[in-house]
Amino acid sequence: MRIALIEPDVRHAELVDRLIFAGGHACQHFVASTPFLASTSTQFFDLLLTDSWAGDRPAEDVIPRARSILPGLPVIILMSSPRESEIVAALHAGADDCLTKPVRGPEMLARVDALLRRAGLRRPSNRRCDIFGSYVFDAANFTVTFHGQTAALTPKEFGFTLLLFNNVSRPVSRAHILETVWARRRDVRSRTLDTHASRVRTKLQLRPEHGYCLTLLYGYGYQLDPVPPERGAGA
């Protein structure tokens, strides 16, 4: 799942990001609500975590704006030593839940998973595309469009590739890939994963000249890295 985090405190954002990644989700951090709201015109998020002060406006003001673009978006507000009246006000303003900062890992992940389960059918059918640079993922048809061409992927190839793009510049372990894409099936061999990696590398032309490089991390997993245009052109 893709989770947006609005957190002006960068150190706390790093903690939340690590916890979300450990829980099997992708996190995109924003230091204020304005860049988050701008991103929703091209990106879909399954859940919003926001500080009570979203960098440039109160979280209570962010919720209706976000839901006008992403209807039914689940929201958790992060609060520092909140009083009961503040929690009540946040819930009345539209928040689905509140968490005390600094967050506690198991509690936060449990609350996130509970909200995502309840919101599992909310994703609008006309908002099923994820965009990463020039790569557009169409979850309805398991296709990826890039540089004027469209590649058809199998469901497993699509899930594997989307997981890598959601965690760009971060190492993703074989165990995490198998748990996320293959639903923890223990009979899946490492060679199967390597075959899928080879296929998506070829189908999506994940080469420096196209802006991305997919690397095998021996003994660990895979990592997808963006390649600057000047470096890709000279590769």
Disulfide bonds with the S-S distance in Angstrom:
none
